[in-house]
Amino acid sequence: MTDFDLYPNFSAHEFASPDEPGSGYRMHAEFMARLQSVRSRCDFPFEINSGYRTAYWNQVVGGAPNSAHLRGRAADIACTNSGRRFEIIDGALALGFRRIGIARTFIHLDDDPALPKRVLWLY
């Protein structure tokens, strides 16, 4: 049994850095448990645009130098529907996420303890 067996709505593959197959297993267990809780609460599928990133891939996509993605503590969830965007953010706040980024096409959630808390930003 792997840690991902605990998350019925996700597979390690969808969290892997494109330049390192299998790296989705580097996602932090506490983060994944919280993300699974948000997904269960929303009761609709999440499409993951980005999970774990290697330093190289983070640079390719223009990620922050100290991105939570580098430590497997972040995910970008595809979302263009305002109702679903609200549900994801409402669930994330209710379940303890305190770092949220909102873009036109995705929502970033992370729980990196090394980064500032209670922040919401726009892309």
N, C-alpha and C positions, 0 to 999 in steps of 0.2 A: 504494500500500500504506500502511495506517495502522499505528500501533503495535499496535492491537488485533488485527491479522491475525496477530500473533505468539502470541496466547493462544487456542488452539483451543477452549477450554471457556467462554469469556466473550465478551460483546459490550459495547460501550461503553454501550449503552442501559440495561443492568441496573445500571450504576454511576452513572447521572445523578441529580442532585438533582431531585426532582419539580417544583420551581419553575423549573428552567432546562433545558429539553430540549437534548440534545447535550452537556451538561456532563460526561458520563462520560469524554470524551476528556481531561479534566483529571487523570485518575488518573496517579500517578507511575509511570514505566516500571519502575523497580527493584522497587517494591512489587508491581506486577502480575506481573512475572516470578517473584517469590518465591511469590505466591499461586497462580499457574499450577502451579508445582512441587508445592505442597501438594495441589492438586486432582488432579494426575496421580498422585501417590503414593497418595491415598485411593481413586482409581478409582470414585468415585460422584459424581453431580451435586451442585453447590453452588447453592443459591438465595440470591442476594444481597439482603438487606433494605435495606442502605444502603452506599453507596460515597462518592463525592464529595458534599459538602454546601455549599451557599451559606451565607453567614453568616445569612441570614434563615431558611433551612430548619433549620439547626443550632439556632437559637433556638426554632423551633416544636417540634422534637422534644425539647427539653431537653438538648441536647448540651453537653459541657464547653466553656467559652469558648475554650479553646486546643486544641480537638479536632483530632486528626490527619485526620479526615474533611475538614476545611476545606482541607487541603493535598493531598488525594487520596492519602493514605498509610494509609488504613484501610478495612476492609470488615467489615460485620456479616453473618455467614453463618447462615441459618436452620437450626436444629438442635434437635430435641426427643428424639432417640434417643441413649441413653447410649453405645452402642457406636460410633456415628458421631461423637459428641462426642469420645470418646477418640481415635479415629483422626485427627480434624482437629487436635486439640491435640498429639498425638504427632508428626504430620507437621510442624506449625508449629514446634515446638521443634527438631526435627531439621533444619529448613531455615532456621533463624536468626531466627525471630520471638521477640522478647523482651518483647513487650507483648501480653497476652492478657486479655480480659474474658469472663466466663462468665455468661450469663443462662439462664433456664429455656427460652427459645425461640430463642436465637441465641448465636453465639460472635463476639466482636470480635477481629480481628487488626489490628495496625498495626506499622509499622517506622519511626515518625517519629524522626529523630535529635535533634530538639529537645526530646523528652520523656524522662522517666526510663526506664531500661532495667531488665530483669529484674523486671518487675512482673506480678502476676496479681491480678485483682480480680473481685468478684461484683457483679451488679446486683440 
